[in-house]
Amino acid sequence: MQAISSLVSLQAETHGDPLVRELFDGVRDQVRTMALVHEKLYQTADFSAVEFAEYTRSLLQQLWRTYRAGDRVRLIAELEPL
């Protein structure tokens, strides 16, 4: 998944059109999200049960870094284990 994400990022850099770059960035983010799901599944002994609160926390942190929202938005995640 990391290889796909990197290839999409490289492809995005070759286009001068901001709209095309934005589309590629969206695809890259979707691939990263799928990779996070796979990572969380393989970190657990029981594939049928993923710690949802921890997954959500990881996903939010990834989105936070991706969109560099730290200076514009305050993130508060009060999550209970499910």
C-alpha positions as CSV (number, residue, x, y, z in Angstrom):
1,M,0.0,0.0,0.0
2,Q,2.9,2.3,0.8
3,A,4.3,1.7,-2.7
4,I,0.9,2.6,-4.3
5,S,0.7,5.8,-2.2
6,S,4.2,6.8,-3.2
7,L,3.5,6.2,-6.9
8,V,0.3,8.2,-6.7
9,S,2.2,11.1,-5.0
10,L,4.9,11.0,-7.7
11,Q,2.2,11.0,-10.5
12,A,0.5,14.0,-8.8
13,E,3.8,16.0,-8.9
14,T,4.0,15.7,-12.7
15,H,0.8,17.6,-13.3
16,G,0.6,21.4,-13.2
17,D,-3.1,21.5,-13.0
18,P,-4.1,22.1,-9.3
19,L,-7.4,20.2,-9.8
20,V,-5.6,17.1,-11.1
21,R,-3.1,17.3,-8.2
22,E,-6.0,17.5,-5.8
23,L,-7.6,14.4,-7.3
24,F,-4.4,12.5,-6.9
25,D,-4.0,13.7,-3.3
26,G,-7.5,12.3,-2.6
27,V,-6.6,8.9,-4.1
28,R,-3.4,8.9,-2.0
29,D,-5.3,9.6,1.2
30,Q,-7.8,6.8,0.4
31,V,-4.9,4.4,-0.1
32,R,-3.4,5.5,3.2
33,T,-6.7,4.9,5.0
34,M,-6.9,1.4,3.6
35,A,-3.4,0.7,4.7
36,L,-4.2,1.8,8.2
37,V,-7.2,-0.6,8.3
38,H,-4.9,-3.4,7.2
39,E,-2.3,-2.4,9.7
40,K,-4.8,-2.4,12.6
41,L,-6.2,-5.8,11.5
42,Y,-2.8,-7.4,11.5
43,Q,-1.8,-6.0,14.9
44,T,-4.7,-7.9,16.5
45,A,-4.8,-11.6,17.3
46,D,-8.5,-11.8,16.4
47,F,-9.1,-10.5,12.8
48,S,-12.8,-10.2,13.5
49,A,-12.3,-7.6,16.3
50,V,-10.4,-4.3,15.8
51,E,-10.1,-1.8,18.7
52,F,-12.3,0.8,17.1
53,A,-11.3,3.7,19.4
54,E,-7.6,3.1,18.7
55,Y,-8.2,2.8,15.0
56,T,-10.2,6.0,15.0
57,R,-7.5,7.8,17.0
58,S,-4.9,6.6,14.5
59,L,-7.0,7.7,11.5
60,L,-7.6,11.1,13.0
61,Q,-3.9,11.6,13.6
62,Q,-3.1,10.6,10.0
63,L,-5.7,13.0,8.7
64,W,-4.4,15.7,11.0
65,R,-0.8,15.3,9.6
66,T,-2.0,15.0,6.0
67,Y,-4.0,18.2,6.0
68,R,-1.7,20.1,8.4
69,A,-4.7,21.3,10.3
70,G,-3.0,21.9,13.7
71,D,-2.9,25.7,13.3
72,R,-6.5,26.0,12.0
73,V,-8.5,23.4,13.9
74,R,-8.4,22.0,17.3
75,L,-8.9,18.2,17.5
76,I,-10.6,16.7,20.6
77,A,-11.2,13.0,20.4
78,E,-13.0,11.5,23.5
79,L,-13.3,7.9,22.5
80,E,-14.4,4.9,24.6
81,P,-13.2,1.4,23.8
82,L,-15.8,-0.7,22.0
